[in-house]
Amino acid sequence: MIAAMSSSSSMTPAPFARWELFTAFTAFIMAISLPLEQMAYHASYTHPMLFITRWIGYIVFSIDFIVRLRRKEYRGSANGNAWFLLDLFAALPVGPVLMRTWTDAPGWLMVSAHLLPVLRIIRTYTLSREWQHQNPATAGIRRIASTLVFIALCTHWIGCWQIAVYDASPETHIAMRYLQAIYWTVTTMTTIGYGDITPDKTNAGDLLFTMLIMVIGAGAFGFIIGNIASFLANLDFARNQHLDKMQRINAFMRYNDIPEKLREQVHGYYNYLWRTRKGFDESEILTELPASIRIEMEMHLRRDIVAKVPFFRGADNYLLRALVVELKPLIALPGEYIIRKGEIGDKMYFIASGTVDVLGTDKTTPIATLTEGSFFGEIALMEKIPRGADVRASTYCDLYTLSRAALEHVITQYPEFGEHVRKLAAVRKGSAPVN
Ligand code: CMP
């Protein structure tokens, strides 16, 4: 049922979402006013507002129960029965009926019956969790806010309980007694306890109650501090992850006595990853996505290469999609040989950023320098011959590779792309330096 609710809140039409919000707000008001009413009742005090609020609550919860029944929300899940009972008992005026029909019912039963609608706060809680999931960017702050609200509610409940059960100063005004009870609850919950209001040490019930509040308080505040700490730690999640990874890699290199020069290269690589991608591994994230969203993500992430390769700019949308999904990202380090002359080629490369040198037969003099928007490594694939030259990165390069199989597949569907690549390969093979 909770799962059903999760999907329903994201997919339900706006009016129902607004209604859900309204019932959650009503539940919150009831969670404040019903214990207040019980407290006032035990102090022989009544206020028409408390009575009116209670009946508004019953009406709202009854309408909500009927709406959910008609939407068949309670069917087909194990938790459906639990939600059914919870909503039903929150909507029925069990307390007032009991008071009329069984006048000498035990006190605890009467109080529990009157407080039944407070249970609806569970729905408010699940709704707030839903929102946290739907909007992960503010989940941390929402979590802290809902914890603070929950602790404020607990303080209120305990304060009311304290007056209802232990209050022994009926001559003071009820509002002042409530304030004193809240003051006592807060000081006891924070385990500060100034000692100006103390439990009767000869009364076991008083002592146990005070200790219980202290324990709840210690747990609750520990929970808040923990939440705030994890919220702060996650504020810059990407940087923390990156630093964490760097620490592990440094420890690994120290442990394996990796030479200084190699360490610098590793650092340079990760710094480049951080500068250009904030350390995120694109392919790791993409592989987890369902195909339809993945293609859209890939189209977006690779829009730079599509804009830079002159041929792509004029290509039709279908060809672009066919190509883009086949491209695999690759980073080349400065000085790295991306292609070795004589090798069997199995992929071609597109340059998204950076510069590569195509080296002449002396293996040192560049015969061509290719920059972003160019491609290379196509001759071996088109002509089915070994690589004709060395290609070396002269800076950090962001490349995309296209495998032989993918290239052939795209060419059979879009011969005009094959024609374009073939023409450039023929010019380059003629060995005039071409950019
Ligand atoms: P391939 O032979 O597969 O591998 C080396 C690559 O260098 C080659 O494909 C071309 O893409 C590229 N290349 C070779 N000669 C030139 C040139 N003159 N100008 C630009 N690129 C070239």
Boltz pocket constraint, residues with backbone or C-beta under 6 A from the ligand:
constraints:
  - pocket:
      binder: B
      contacts: [[A, 339], [A, 345], [A, 358], [A, 367], [A, 368], [A, 375], [A, 376], [A, 377], [A, 378], [A, 379], [A, 380], [A, 381], [A, 385], [A, 386], [A, 387], [A, 388], [A, 389], [A, 390], [A, 391], [A, 427], [A, 428], [A, 429], [A, 431], [A, 432], [A, 433], [A, 434], [A, 435]]
      max_distance: 6.0
